[in-house]
């Protein structure tokens, strides 16, 4: 979950759209094809990997571009825009240490920077490959801008990644629909979210895929519904083809039958006021989850069609919440206030864990599970 609305609007005030285009030899923001090849990576030093003994440990984690819990101007009521390279390395070391302690076989990552000014232009996919046990990776950008002038943000390249012990033989970036509740200028500078689909050469498995998604957080139209429906269609096609897959990510949706769908009060910054009118209809962008029809039921088809790391009945419980705004004062299990991160599979999943002890590493907690191989 990450807000870019404010910084983009701020950018428009600083420089006109026409001026941007005239001064640029290349598009300031990269457009993507509906389907195209994703970027493949390899570790600079391979780790010897044994064949899996009937199962895989899989994990998903939104790592917040290595910003840990810095009070960022875009998503946590702060004013920081740029990190020092030392800060980025410190935060990534903590992330890598946790990954190496858990030792997942496949890792789905969201909000990974590869060439962003805010994180010292560090390629975080390569850095994590070189500092963990993983040997191979794939990356698909969701926001690739040459220059964003707001608050000195500058160049940005952030997206989804998948890391694997075993070679990734194919990787596709699947474009998700753009928001329709924005004017043309705002949409031009906004995120182009995607699904990253990879085929992995798991020993003794002929047709294995890992799929990672990060759906929209702040749309007020039906874009989130379209994103999750597309995610389900990609998984259904793999299932129909007889593939085994692990899939998940930050879906920016609460589980079906969640006890709360309104987080305005938890998310509000100092000086902000919400729910001040008689019927309570004043809401913070991205914090009111019922902002279009049947928001709380969007994930039900995924739960109905595939196995999940955290079952439908357990998903609404506090011990499986995975997201927290910066201004939350509680610690431990009470620190997290909603579940946004999920793992689904065509196979049997067991041992689902929500790693809530990572509250200082990101604004999202990792989720892991064991996949039984056919």
C-alpha positions as CSV (number, residue, x, y, z in Angstrom):
1,X,0.0,0.0,0.0
2,X,1.6,3.2,-1.1
3,X,0.3,6.7,-2.0
4,X,1.7,8.6,-4.9
5,X,-1.2,10.9,-5.5
6,X,0.2,13.8,-3.5
7,X,3.6,13.8,-5.1
8,X,2.2,13.6,-8.6
9,X,-0.2,16.5,-8.1
10,X,2.7,18.4,-6.5
11,X,4.8,17.7,-9.6
12,X,2.1,19.2,-11.9
13,X,2.2,22.4,-10.0
14,X,6.0,22.7,-10.5
15,X,6.3,22.0,-14.2
16,X,3.6,21.9,-16.9
17,X,2.9,18.7,-18.9
18,X,3.7,20.4,-22.2
19,X,7.1,21.6,-21.0
20,X,7.9,18.1,-19.8
21,X,7.3,16.6,-23.2
22,X,9.1,19.3,-25.2
23,X,12.2,19.0,-23.0
24,X,12.4,15.3,-23.1
25,X,13.9,13.2,-25.9
26,X,12.3,10.1,-24.4
27,X,9.0,9.6,-22.6
28,X,9.3,10.7,-19.0
29,X,7.2,7.7,-17.9
30,X,7.6,4.3,-19.5
31,X,4.5,2.7,-21.1
32,X,4.4,-1.1,-21.3
33,X,2.9,-3.6,-23.6
34,X,0.0,-5.8,-22.5
35,X,2.5,-8.7,-22.2
36,X,6.2,-8.5,-22.5
37,X,9.4,-10.2,-21.2
38,X,10.4,-9.4,-17.7
39,X,14.0,-8.8,-16.7
40,X,16.0,-11.9,-15.6
41,X,18.7,-11.8,-12.9
42,X,21.4,-14.2,-11.6
43,X,23.3,-14.1,-8.3
44,X,27.0,-13.2,-8.7
45,X,27.8,-16.2,-6.7
46,X,25.6,-19.3,-6.9
47,X,24.6,-21.3,-3.8
48,X,24.5,-25.1,-4.0
49,X,20.9,-26.1,-3.9
50,X,19.6,-29.6,-3.1
51,X,16.5,-31.1,-4.8
52,X,13.3,-30.4,-2.9
53,X,12.2,-33.3,-0.7
54,X,8.5,-33.2,-1.7
55,X,7.7,-29.6,-0.7
56,X,8.8,-26.0,-1.0
57,X,8.8,-23.2,1.5
58,X,7.3,-20.1,-0.2
59,X,7.0,-16.5,1.1
60,X,5.6,-13.1,0.0
61,X,6.8,-9.7,1.3
62,X,6.3,-6.1,0.4
63,X,9.7,-4.7,1.5
64,X,8.7,-1.0,1.0
65,X,11.8,-0.3,-1.3
66,X,14.2,-0.7,1.6
67,X,12.8,2.2,3.6
68,X,12.0,0.2,6.7
69,X,9.9,2.4,9.0
70,X,11.2,5.8,7.9
71,X,8.3,8.3,8.1
72,X,7.9,8.7,4.3
73,X,6.0,11.6,2.8
74,X,4.0,9.3,0.5
75,X,2.6,6.7,2.8
76,X,3.2,7.4,6.5
77,X,2.6,11.1,7.4
78,X,6.3,11.9,7.2
79,X,8.4,14.2,5.1
80,X,11.3,12.1,4.0
81,X,11.8,11.7,0.2
82,X,15.4,10.5,-0.2
83,X,17.4,8.0,1.8
84,X,21.1,7.9,2.2
85,X,22.8,4.9,0.6
86,X,23.9,3.9,4.1
87,X,20.3,3.8,5.3
88,X,19.3,1.7,2.3
89,X,22.1,-0.8,2.9
90,X,21.3,-1.0,6.6
91,X,17.6,-1.7,5.9
92,X,18.3,-4.2,3.2
93,X,20.8,-6.0,5.5
94,X,18.0,-6.5,8.0
95,X,15.6,-7.7,5.3
96,X,18.3,-10.1,3.9
97,X,19.1,-11.4,7.4
98,X,15.4,-12.3,8.0
99,X,15.1,-13.9,4.6
100,X,18.3,-16.0,5.3
101,X,16.9,-17.0,8.7
102,X,13.5,-18.2,7.2
103,X,15.2,-19.8,4.1
104,X,12.3,-19.8,1.7
105,X,12.8,-21.6,-1.6
106,X,10.8,-19.0,-3.6
107,X,10.2,-15.4,-2.6
108,X,7.6,-13.0,-4.0
109,X,8.5,-9.4,-3.5
110,X,6.7,-6.1,-4.0
111,X,7.9,-2.5,-3.9
112,X,11.5,-3.3,-4.9
113,X,13.6,-0.4,-6.3
114,X,16.1,-1.1,-9.1
115,X,17.2,2.4,-10.1
116,X,15.6,5.0,-8.0
117,X,17.1,8.2,-6.6
118,X,15.2,7.8,-3.3
119,X,17.2,4.6,-2.6
120,X,20.6,5.6,-3.9
121,X,20.1,4.1,-7.4
122,X,20.8,0.6,-5.9
123,X,19.5,-2.4,-7.8
124,X,17.7,-4.1,-4.9
125,X,16.9,-7.2,-6.9
126,X,20.6,-7.8,-7.6
127,X,21.6,-6.8,-4.0
128,X,19.2,-9.3,-2.4
129,X,20.3,-12.1,-4.8
130,X,23.9,-11.4,-3.8
131,X,23.2,-11.3,-0.1
132,X,20.8,-14.2,0.3
133,X,20.8,-17.9,-0.7
134,X,18.8,-17.2,-3.8
135,X,20.4,-17.8,-7.2
136,X,17.9,-16.4,-9.8
137,X,15.5,-13.6,-10.0
138,X,13.0,-11.8,-12.2
139,X,11.7,-8.2,-12.1
140,X,8.8,-6.3,-13.6
141,X,8.5,-2.5,-13.1
142,X,5.3,-0.9,-12.0
143,X,6.6,2.7,-12.0
144,X,9.4,3.7,-14.3
145,X,9.8,7.4,-14.6
146,X,12.9,9.3,-15.8
147,X,12.1,12.3,-13.6
148,X,9.5,13.2,-11.0
149,X,10.2,16.7,-9.8
150,X,8.0,16.7,-6.7
151,X,10.1,17.2,-3.5
152,X,13.2,16.1,-5.4
153,X,12.1,12.5,-5.9
154,X,13.8,12.4,-9.3
155,X,14.2,9.0,-11.1
156,X,12.0,6.1,-10.0
157,X,12.0,2.4,-11.0
158,X,10.1,0.2,-8.6
159,X,8.1,-3.0,-9.1
160,X,7.6,-6.7,-8.4
161,X,10.3,-9.4,-8.2
162,X,10.5,-13.1,-7.7
163,X,13.6,-14.8,-6.3
164,X,14.3,-18.5,-6.6
165,X,16.9,-21.1,-5.7
166,X,16.4,-22.7,-9.1
167,X,16.7,-21.2,-12.6
168,X,13.8,-19.1,-13.9
169,X,13.4,-20.2,-17.5
170,X,10.8,-17.7,-18.5
171,X,9.3,-14.5,-17.1
172,X,6.4,-12.4,-18.3
173,X,5.2,-8.9,-17.3
174,X,1.4,-8.8,-17.6
175,X,0.0,-5.2,-17.7
176,X,-2.9,-4.5,-15.4
177,X,-5.6,-1.9,-16.3
178,X,-4.9,1.8,-15.5
179,X,-7.1,3.7,-13.1
180,X,-10.1,5.5,-14.8
181,X,-10.8,7.9,-11.9
182,X,-7.9,10.1,-12.8
183,X,-7.5,12.9,-15.4
184,X,-5.3,12.2,-18.3
185,X,-2.4,14.2,-16.9
186,X,-2.4,12.4,-13.6
187,X,-2.7,9.0,-15.2
188,X,0.3,9.7,-17.4
189,X,2.6,10.1,-14.4
190,X,0.9,7.3,-12.3
191,X,1.8,3.7,-11.7
192,X,1.4,0.9,-14.3
193,X,0.9,-2.1,-12.1
194,X,1.5,-5.6,-13.3
195,X,1.5,-9.3,-12.7
196,X,4.9,-11.0,-12.8
197,X,4.6,-14.6,-14.0
198,X,7.7,-16.9,-14.0
199,X,8.3,-20.5,-15.0
200,X,10.9,-22.1,-12.7
201,X,12.8,-25.3,-13.3
202,X,12.0,-27.1,-10.0
203,X,13.7,-30.5,-10.1
204,X,11.3,-33.3,-10.9
205,X,8.6,-30.8,-11.8
206,X,7.7,-30.2,-15.4
207,X,5.3,-27.3,-15.3
208,X,5.9,-25.0,-12.2
209,X,5.1,-21.3,-12.0
210,X,5.5,-18.5,-9.5
211,X,3.2,-15.5,-9.9
212,X,3.5,-12.1,-8.1
213,X,1.0,-9.2,-8.0
214,X,0.6,-5.8,-6.4
215,X,-2.8,-4.4,-7.1
216,X,-4.0,-0.9,-6.8
217,X,-4.5,0.7,-3.4
218,X,-6.2,4.0,-3.9
219,X,-8.6,3.7,-6.8
220,X,-12.1,4.9,-6.3
221,X,-13.5,3.2,-9.4
222,X,-13.5,-0.5,-10.2
223,X,-9.8,-0.8,-11.0
224,X,-9.0,-2.9,-8.0
225,X,-11.7,-5.3,-9.0
226,X,-10.3,-5.5,-12.5
227,X,-6.8,-6.2,-11.1
228,X,-7.9,-9.0,-8.9
229,X,-10.1,-10.5,-11.6
230,X,-7.1,-10.5,-14.0
231,X,-4.9,-12.1,-11.3
232,X,-7.5,-14.8,-10.9
233,X,-7.7,-15.3,-14.7
234,X,-4.0,-15.8,-15.0
235,X,-4.0,-18.4,-12.2
236,X,-7.1,-20.1,-13.7
237,X,-5.4,-20.5,-17.0
238,X,-2.3,-22.1,-15.4
239,X,-4.6,-24.4,-13.5
240,X,-6.4,-25.4,-16.6
241,X,-3.1,-26.1,-18.3
242,X,-2.2,-28.5,-15.5
243,X,0.5,-26.4,-14.1
244,X,1.5,-26.2,-10.4
245,X,1.8,-22.7,-9.2
246,X,2.5,-20.5,-6.2
247,X,1.0,-17.0,-6.4
248,X,0.5,-14.1,-4.2
249,X,1.6,-10.6,-3.1
250,X,0.2,-7.4,-1.8
251,X,-3.4,-7.4,-3.1
252,X,-4.4,-4.3,-1.1
253,X,-7.7,-5.9,-0.1
254,X,-9.1,-7.1,3.2
255,X,-10.2,-10.8,3.3
256,X,-13.9,-11.7,2.9
257,X,-15.9,-11.2,6.0
258,X,-13.3,-8.9,7.5
259,X,-14.5,-7.3,10.8
260,X,-13.5,-3.9,9.6
261,X,-13.4,-2.2,6.2
262,X,-12.7,1.4,7.4
263,X,-9.2,2.4,8.5
264,X,-9.5,6.2,8.2
265,X,-8.9,6.8,11.9
266,X,-5.9,4.5,12.1
267,X,-4.3,6.0,9.0
268,X,-5.0,9.7,9.6
269,X,-2.1,12.1,10.0
270,X,-1.8,14.8,12.6
271,X,-4.1,17.6,11.8
272,X,-6.3,15.6,9.5
273,X,-10.0,15.2,10.2
274,X,-12.3,12.4,9.1
275,X,-15.8,11.1,9.9
276,X,-16.7,14.6,10.9
277,X,-20.0,14.8,9.1
278,X,-23.3,13.4,10.3
279,X,-23.3,10.2,8.2
280,X,-19.5,9.5,8.5
281,X,-18.9,9.7,4.7
282,X,-15.6,11.7,4.9
283,X,-12.9,9.2,4.3
284,X,-9.1,9.2,3.8
285,X,-8.1,8.0,0.3
286,X,-7.1,4.4,0.3
287,X,-8.3,3.8,3.9
288,X,-12.0,3.2,3.3
289,X,-12.1,-0.3,1.8
290,X,-15.7,-0.3,0.8
291,X,-15.2,2.5,-1.7
292,X,-16.7,0.5,-4.5
293,X,-19.2,-2.4,-4.8
294,X,-18.5,-5.5,-2.7
295,X,-14.9,-4.7,-1.9
296,X,-14.8,-7.2,0.9
297,X,-15.8,-10.0,-1.4
298,X,-13.2,-9.4,-4.1
299,X,-10.9,-12.2,-2.9
300,X,-13.6,-14.8,-2.4
301,X,-13.1,-16.4,-5.9
302,X,-9.4,-16.9,-5.1
303,X,-10.3,-18.6,-1.8
304,X,-12.9,-20.7,-3.5
305,X,-10.7,-21.8,-6.4
306,X,-7.3,-22.3,-4.8
307,X,-5.6,-23.3,-1.6
308,X,-4.4,-20.5,0.7
309,X,-1.6,-20.0,3.1
310,X,-4.0,-18.6,5.7
311,X,-7.5,-20.0,5.5
312,X,-10.7,-18.0,5.0
313,X,-11.8,-18.2,8.6
314,X,-8.4,-17.4,10.0
315,X,-7.6,-14.5,7.6
316,X,-9.7,-12.0,9.5
317,X,-8.0,-12.7,12.8
318,X,-5.4,-10.2,14.2
319,X,-2.6,-12.7,14.3
320,X,-2.7,-12.7,10.5
321,X,-2.8,-9.0,9.9
322,X,0.0,-7.8,7.7
323,X,-0.1,-4.1,7.4
324,X,0.3,-1.1,9.7
325,X,0.5,2.7,9.2
326,X,3.5,4.4,10.7
327,X,1.6,6.2,13.4
328,X,0.4,2.9,15.1
329,X,1.6,3.0,18.7
330,X,1.0,-0.6,19.7
331,X,3.6,-3.3,19.6
332,X,3.4,-7.1,19.0
333,X,0.2,-8.6,17.5
334,X,-1.7,-5.3,18.1
335,X,0.8,-3.4,15.9
336,X,-0.7,-4.7,12.7
337,X,-4.2,-3.6,11.8
338,X,-5.3,-5.3,8.6
339,X,-4.5,-8.2,6.2
340,X,-3.4,-7.2,2.7
341,X,-0.9,-9.9,1.8
342,X,-1.7,-13.4,0.5
343,X,-0.4,-16.7,-0.9
344,X,-2.6,-19.0,-3.1
345,X,-1.7,-22.2,-4.9
346,X,-3.0,-24.9,-7.2
347,X,-1.4,-27.4,-4.8
348,X,-1.8,-28.0,-1.1
349,X,-0.6,-25.3,1.3
350,X,0.0,-25.9,5.0
351,X,1.9,-24.3,7.8
352,X,0.9,-20.7,7.0
353,X,2.8,-18.2,9.1
354,X,2.3,-14.4,9.3
355,X,5.7,-13.0,10.4
356,X,4.5,-10.2,12.6
357,X,7.9,-9.9,14.4
358,X,9.2,-7.9,11.4
359,X,7.4,-4.7,12.3
360,X,10.6,-2.6,12.1
361,X,11.6,-3.9,8.6
362,X,8.7,-2.7,6.5
363,X,5.1,-1.6,6.7
364,X,4.1,-5.1,5.6
365,X,4.7,-8.4,7.3
366,X,5.8,-11.4,5.3
367,X,3.6,-14.4,4.9
368,X,5.0,-17.9,4.3
369,X,3.6,-21.4,3.8
370,X,4.7,-24.9,2.7
371,X,3.7,-26.1,-0.7
372,X,3.4,-29.9,-1.2
373,X,4.7,-30.8,-4.6
374,X,2.8,-33.2,-6.8
